[in-house]
Amino acid sequence: MGSILFSCLSWVGVGHHRRWVAEKLGTDATSKELEFTKKIFFMDAKNYHAWSHRQWVLQALGGWEDELAYCQQLLEDDIFNNSAWNQRYFVVTRSPLLGGLEAMRDSEVRYTVEAIIAKPENESPWRYLRGLYKDDSQSWINDPQVSSVCLMVLNLKGNVLFALSTLLDLLCHGFQPSQELKDAVDALTSDSDSPASDLATMVCSLLERADPMRANYWKWRKGTFSSNSLMSERNGFAGLIP
């Protein structure tokens, strides 16, 4: 059965039968099924069906003990492996052995920050970092590790796209930036840039340049800030009218 899946990498029919057999065998099949998916990843690291099967094995048959270490190894081999980042998040949030997202957050944030500093242009750890604060925006904006990694990357003045977009997300959730962050953003502007009324607008202008493929999107985002500022001013004046 393995050779069939290797040749066509299709999970329809054959894959379901494999799961049925594994269920009948129970935990005796765990290590074999996990090893089977590893062989597929060696040929195709992003094979969706194999990752789906691996997650099913973990949830149905167990085998969580070494899964975080396996994700670690995959990311050491290729820090840009988005599938490995996704699997790491699956393990951190679903493993019955790790205590859940809150228990793992601090150590995972430290790991992710190191990955970001090593390769700031890699979107995966930036997205992973945001996911570590799922449904907890207050912790997201209050954790100094998040704003600090943005500051570090901005000061490098290299690939700042994801640092800027993360900072924008923070600002939209009510984050109050330090003077250091404001200065770091200001240092990225050029004489040709139009003066901005607030930091979020300035960040959007920088994103237009850093991310030309989505320049229209960032321009639209900038327009929403301008509209909100104008509305706030009007509401303020209205409150002064007797």
N, C-alpha and C positions, 0 to 999 in steps of 0.2 A: 504494500500500500504506500509505503514511503516513496518508492521510486516513481509511482504515478503522480504523487503530489509534487515531487521534485521536477518532473518533466513538464507539467502544465501549470503548476502553482495555483490550481483551482481548488476551491474548497466546496463547491457545490456538489452535493451528493456524497462524494468520497469523504469530504471533511466531516460531514454529519455522521457518517458511518463510523469514522474513526473515533469520534466522541462517544458514540454509543458503545463501542467496544471498550473504550477507556473507562466508561462508567461501570461496565460489568466487571472489569478487572479491579476497580477501586484504586486504593492508594498504591497498589503494586505497579500501577502504570505511571505514576507521577514522574519519577526520574526519567523514564523512557520518553515520555511526551515532552518534557522540558528539554531534553537533549535533542529530540527531533526538531523542535523549533530553532534551537541554536544552529543546527546544520543548515536550515533554510536561511537564517539571518547571515550566515557566512557567505551565501550566494546573493542574497537580496535583503539588505539590512532594513529596508522599509516595507517589507511584505505585510500588508495590512491583515490578511487572513491568518498568517502565522502569529502575528502579535495578538490578534483576537483569540486564537486558539490557546496561546500561552496564558492569557488572562483567564480564560475559562478554566484551564487546568489548575491554576493557582486557587481560584475560588471554589472549584468543585472537588479537587483532589488534594489540595495543599501544596507544600513545597516552598513556602514563603521564606524559609530560614536564610537562604543565600541569595534571594532575589535583589535586594538592594546592592549587595556586593557585585552582582552580575551587571546591574545598570552602571555601577561605578566603573567597571572594567570596560564596558562598551564606550563610555564617555571618555575614558582615558585613551582609548584607541581612536576615537573620533568625536571631539567635543561638539561638532556640528550635527551629530546624529539626533535629529529631532524625535525620531521614534524612541530612542533611549531616554530622552528627557520626558516624553509622555509616559513611558513605562515607569520611570522613577516616581513621577507624580502619582500614578496608579498605586504603586507600592506604598508610598508614604501615606496616602489617604485611605487605602483599603486593607493593608496588612493587619491582621489581628495581633501581631507581635510587637508593633512599634508604638502603639498608644495613640495614633491619630495625628492629624495635621498640627494641632496646637502643641502637642508634646514634641514634635519633630521640627517645629518652625525655626527655632534659633539655629540649630545645627545646619539645617537646609539653607537658611539664608546665608550663613557664612560660606558654605560650599558654593552657592550660586554666585555670590559676590566675587569670589576668587575666579570663577569661570568667566564672569563678565570682564574683570580687569585683564585677564589673559587674552580675551578676544572680544573687545567691545562691539565689533561688527556682527557678532553672532546673535541673531534675534532670539534663539531658543531659550537661553538662560534668562533673558529679560522677561519673556512671557512666563517662564517658570516662576520667577521671582514674584510677579503679579499674582499668579495662581496660589502662592503660599499664603495670601491674605484674602482668599475668596470669602465673600460675604462678611468681611471685617475691614471696611475701609478706614475706620478710625485707627486701627493698628498699622495699616498701610501708610498712612500719612504721619503717624507718630514715631515709627521706628527709624532712628537716626541712621541705621545701616543703609536704608533705601536712598535717602537724600544724599548720603555721603558718597555712595558709589556713583550717583549722577554727577556730583561735583568732581570726583576724581577723573571721570571720563571726559567731562567738559574741559577740564584743565589740561588734558592731554592734547586737545584741539585736533584730534585725528578723526576717526569715524564717530560722530556725535549723534547720529540719527536716533538711535534707541534711547540714549540718555535724554535727549530733548523730548521725545514722545512720552517717556516715563515721567519726566518733570511736568509736562503738560497735564498728564493724568493726575498727578499729585495736586497740582494747582486747582484743577477742576473739582477736586474733592475737599478743598478748603485748606490745603497745606500753606503755611506761612513761611516763605523762603528766607534763609539767612542772607546777610549782606554779601557773604562769600559767593553764594549761588547767584545772586543778582549780578555781581561783578564778573563771574565766569561767563554768564550769558552775554553780558554787555561786551566782553572781550571778543566774542565771536562775531559781533556785528561789524559792518564796514561803513565807511563814510557815505556810501550810496544808499544805505538802508534808510527808509523813512522813520522818523522818530515815533516810538510807540508809547501809548499812554499807560500801559501796564505790562508786567512781565509776561503774562500769557500771550498777549498779542505779539510781543517781541519773539517769543519762542515759536509761534506759528510762522512768522516771517522767516526765521532761520530754517524751519522745517520745509518750507517751500523750496528753499535752495538745496537743502540736504537730501530731499526726497522728491526729485523732479517728476517721477512717475505719478505721484499723488499730490502734485502741487495744487491742483484745483480743490482737492479735499481740504488741505491745510488752509487755503485761502478762504474756503467756506467756514472752517472752524474759526478763523480770525474774525470773519464777519459776524459770527454769533457773539463773540466777546464784545465787539464794538456796539452791536445792537443792545446787548444787555447793559453796557455802560451808559448808553444814551438813555435807555429806559429808566435806569436808576437815577440819573440826573433829573429827568423829567418828574419822576415821582418825588424826588427831593424838593424840587421847586414847587410842586403842587402842594406839598405839606406846609410851605411857607406862606401860601396865599390865605389871607383871613377869610 
